[in-house]
Amino acid sequence: MRPTPSVNSMIRTLRAERLLAGLNGKELTKKIGVANNSIYKWELGKHDPKLGNFIAWANVLGYSVELVPRLTSHATVIESLEPISAECQP
């Protein structure tokens, strides 16, 4: 099993992808339907995104989020952040 990336490393990946896509935070917030300054707060670590918002953020930038149950509890963790194949992108 591959190691689980930290939330911070996934957020760094999404920030880099946002910049590569030429999107500013305000444009991205419109695409995922959150407050204007949400992306900046998430990227700076001032607030954590809700799971649904994190998934929407990743999807807009071409990533999928895989959720898997932990073996030791009923909690769900983010296992990986993988690029979405071209035929599956919205």
N, C-alpha and C positions, 0 to 999 in steps of 0.2 A: 504494500500500500504506500502511495506517495505521501509525503508529509503535508499536513494541512497548513496552508498559508495563513498568516495573521491577517486580521481585518485591516490593520494599517497598511500591510503590503498590497492588499487588494485595492484599497482606496488609492494608494500611490499609482497602481496600474491604471485605474480608471481615470485618474487625473491626467496621466501621460496620454492616454487614448483620447481624452477630451481635447487636449492641446493639439495632438496630431490631426484630429478631425477639424480643427479650426473653430471649435465652439467656445464661446465664453460661458461663464456660469449662468448668466441670465437666460441665454438661449437654451441651455440644457434644462434649466428649471421649467421653462415653458413646455419642453418636450415630455417631461415626466410629471408635470402638474404639481409642483411644490412651490413654496415661497421663494421670492427672488434671490435671497441670500443663502438659501439652504446649501447649495453645492459648496460655496466658499467655507461655510461653517463645518461641513463634513470633511472637506479636504484639509482644513487647518486643525482638525481634531477637537473643535470646540463643541460639537454635538455629534452624536452617532445617528446615522439614518435608521429609520424603521426598516424592518426586513423587506416589506413590500416596495418601499422607495429604493432600497439598495438594489433589489432585483430589477426594477424598472430602469434605474441608472445604468446598470450593467447591460441590459438588453438594448437600450438606445445606442450604446457604444459597441454593440456587436458581440457581447459576451453573454454566456448563460451561467446561471448559478446552480450548482448541484447541492441539494440538501440530503443528508443521510443521518439516520438515527445513530446515536452513540450506543455502543454495546453495553455500557454500564448504567444508562438511565434512559428516560423517555425524552430527554431534551434533543432538539435538533440543532445540528451545527452546519456551518457552511464548509463543505468539503473542498470545493475547488471553484475557480473562476476560469472558464474555458472560452476561447473564441467560438462564436456561433458560426457554423458553416454557411457559406454564401447562400445556398438554397433555402436555409431556414430563417434568414434575417427578414424582419418586417419590411 
